[in-house]
Amino acid sequence: MQVQAGHTSTVEVLKVLRAFEDETDYTVWSALHNCVARLNQLLSHTDFHHNFAAFVRNLFRKISQRLGWEAKPGENPNPTCLEGGSV
């Protein structure tokens, strides 16, 4: 990861992540989740972790609202497209 190696600032990575908040593709969200999980490991024992956790909640807010918790009748179980709550 570029942040861990010191090649990119965490702030720049967070800006890139924010650019994907309206994304609907499952594969993209999977990659975003992996990146967020790695950043969480790096920041977990720092003074910035609380702010990072708030950033992540905000980043995932739109997609979680779009999908909801309960499966909808006739919903496609194939997670290739997150558009309109179809996972």
Summary of the structure (lengths in Angstrom):
residues: 87
radius of gyration: 14.6
end to end distance: 28.7
largest distance: 47.3
contacts: 191
relative contact order: 0.16
helix: 56%
strand: 2%
